[in-house]
Amino acid sequence: SEKTERYVRLAEKALVLQRLREHPEFAALVEIHKRCRNISEQADGVADAKMAAADKNADSGPPDAKEGAIVEELTAQVLQVEREVGTLMKQDDFEEALARLVRLRTTLTRFFDHVLVMHPDPTQRQVRVGLVRRTAVMIEEVADLRQISIARDELARLLARLPV
């Protein structure tokens, strides 16, 4: 029956998640997803009036070329991975869909390390926050990583094993 099939797929997902939980790349994806969610919630929580006042006083200046290049790179990767993940999920290839998401780690890390997401210029901020939200939603369509908890010391141990 359809209901039984759904339970079997859920059980398969749970087994895959349990197995992947030990991989540093997966731990990094959990951490990145958490960061995406936090930024999205922070952007939602900023009072419109406060942001509007900041926007009026903002000196947007010339756009930073390095930041722009990183935003473009991440945008292109997110669009590509969205297509790939969509196809994989239709084929019930949950494990490969997660693997594709994990490949975003390097670009996402560079994005978070070098790009000011809450940019003073409202247009820049909207693009960047939108990209972060889109990434979080894409990850959640594969697996709601908010449901996965990794102890802080275990997370540190796993992340320390990541290649630089």
C-alpha positions as CSV (number, residue, x, y, z in Angstrom):
1,S,0.0,0.0,0.0
2,E,1.0,3.6,-0.4
3,K,1.1,4.1,3.4
4,T,3.5,1.1,3.8
5,E,5.7,2.4,1.0
6,R,5.9,5.8,2.8
7,Y,7.0,4.1,6.0
8,V,9.6,2.0,4.2
9,R,11.0,5.2,2.6
10,L,11.1,7.0,6.0
11,A,12.9,4.0,7.5
12,E,15.4,4.0,4.7
13,K,16.0,7.8,5.2
14,A,16.5,7.2,8.9
15,L,19.1,4.5,8.2
16,V,21.0,6.7,5.7
17,L,21.0,9.7,8.1
18,Q,22.3,7.5,10.9
19,R,25.1,6.2,8.7
20,L,26.0,9.6,7.3
21,R,26.0,11.2,10.8
22,E,29.5,9.9,11.3
23,H,30.9,11.7,8.2
24,P,32.5,15.1,8.8
25,E,31.1,16.5,5.5
26,F,27.6,15.7,6.8
27,A,28.2,17.3,10.1
28,A,29.4,20.4,8.2
29,L,26.1,20.4,6.2
30,V,24.1,20.2,9.5
31,E,26.1,23.2,10.8
32,I,25.7,25.1,7.5
33,H,21.9,24.5,7.5
34,K,21.7,25.8,11.1
35,R,23.6,28.9,10.0
36,C,21.2,29.4,7.1
37,R,18.2,29.1,9.3
38,N,19.6,31.5,11.9
39,I,20.4,34.1,9.3
40,S,16.9,33.7,7.8
41,E,15.3,34.1,11.2
42,Q,17.5,37.1,12.0
43,A,16.5,38.7,8.8
44,D,12.8,38.0,9.6
45,G,13.3,39.4,13.1
46,V,14.8,42.8,12.1
47,A,12.1,45.4,12.5
48,D,11.0,46.9,9.2
49,A,11.2,50.4,10.6
50,K,14.6,49.9,12.0
51,M,15.8,48.4,8.7
52,A,14.2,51.2,6.7
53,A,16.0,53.8,8.8
54,A,19.3,51.9,8.3
55,D,18.6,51.7,4.5
56,K,18.1,55.5,4.4
57,N,21.4,56.1,6.1
58,A,23.3,53.4,4.3
59,D,26.2,54.3,2.1
60,S,26.1,51.4,-0.3
61,G,29.3,52.5,-2.0
62,P,30.7,50.5,-4.9
63,P,29.9,46.8,-4.7
64,D,32.7,44.6,-3.5
65,A,33.9,42.6,-6.5
66,K,35.1,39.6,-4.4
67,E,31.8,39.4,-2.5
68,G,29.9,39.7,-5.8
69,A,31.9,36.9,-7.4
70,I,31.2,34.6,-4.4
71,V,27.5,35.4,-4.4
72,E,27.4,34.6,-8.2
73,E,29.3,31.4,-7.7
74,L,27.0,30.2,-4.9
75,T,23.9,31.3,-6.9
76,A,25.0,29.2,-9.9
77,Q,25.8,26.2,-7.7
78,V,22.5,26.4,-5.8
79,L,20.5,26.5,-9.0
80,Q,22.4,23.5,-10.4
81,V,22.2,21.5,-7.2
82,E,18.4,22.3,-6.9
83,R,17.9,20.7,-10.3
84,E,20.0,17.7,-9.5
85,V,18.4,17.1,-6.1
86,G,14.9,17.5,-7.5
87,T,15.7,14.7,-10.0
88,L,17.3,12.5,-7.4
89,M,14.4,12.9,-5.0
90,K,11.9,11.9,-7.7
91,Q,14.0,8.8,-8.2
92,D,14.0,8.2,-4.4
93,D,17.8,8.5,-4.3
94,F,18.0,10.1,-1.0
95,E,21.6,9.3,-0.3
96,E,22.9,10.8,-3.5
97,A,20.7,13.9,-3.0
98,L,22.4,14.4,0.4
99,A,25.8,13.9,-1.2
100,R,25.0,16.6,-3.8
101,L,24.1,19.0,-0.9
102,V,27.3,18.2,0.9
103,R,29.2,19.3,-2.2
104,L,27.9,22.9,-1.6
105,R,30.0,23.0,1.7
106,T,33.1,24.7,0.3
107,T,31.3,27.4,-1.5
108,L,28.9,28.0,1.4
109,T,31.8,28.2,3.8
110,R,33.5,30.8,1.6
111,F,30.2,32.7,1.3
112,F,29.7,32.8,5.1
113,D,33.4,33.7,5.7
114,H,33.7,36.5,3.1
115,V,30.2,37.9,2.3
116,L,28.3,40.3,4.5
117,V,24.8,38.8,4.3
118,M,23.1,41.6,6.2
119,H,24.5,44.1,3.8
120,P,23.6,47.8,4.4
121,D,22.3,48.1,0.8
122,P,18.7,46.8,0.8
123,T,19.0,45.2,-2.7
124,Q,22.3,43.4,-1.8
125,R,20.8,42.3,1.5
126,Q,17.7,41.0,-0.2
127,V,19.7,39.0,-2.8
128,R,22.0,37.5,-0.1
129,V,19.3,36.6,2.4
130,G,17.2,35.2,-0.4
131,L,20.1,32.9,-1.4
132,V,20.6,31.8,2.2
133,R,16.8,31.0,2.5
134,R,16.8,29.2,-0.8
135,T,19.7,27.0,0.4
136,A,18.0,26.2,3.7
137,V,14.7,25.3,1.9
138,M,16.5,23.1,-0.6
139,I,18.3,21.2,2.2
140,E,15.0,20.8,4.1
141,E,13.3,19.3,1.0
142,V,15.8,16.5,1.3
143,A,16.0,16.2,5.1
144,D,14.9,18.4,7.9
145,L,18.3,18.7,9.5
146,R,16.8,20.7,12.4
147,Q,15.7,17.3,13.7
148,I,19.3,16.1,13.9
149,S,21.3,17.0,16.9
150,I,25.0,16.4,17.2
151,A,26.6,17.1,20.5
152,R,28.9,20.1,20.5
153,D,32.1,18.0,21.3
154,E,31.2,15.4,18.7
155,L,30.5,18.1,16.1
156,A,33.9,19.7,16.9
157,R,35.6,16.3,16.5
158,L,33.9,15.7,13.1
159,L,34.5,19.2,11.8
160,A,38.2,18.9,12.7
161,R,38.5,16.0,10.3
162,L,37.4,18.1,7.3
163,P,39.9,18.8,4.6
164,V,40.9,22.4,4.6
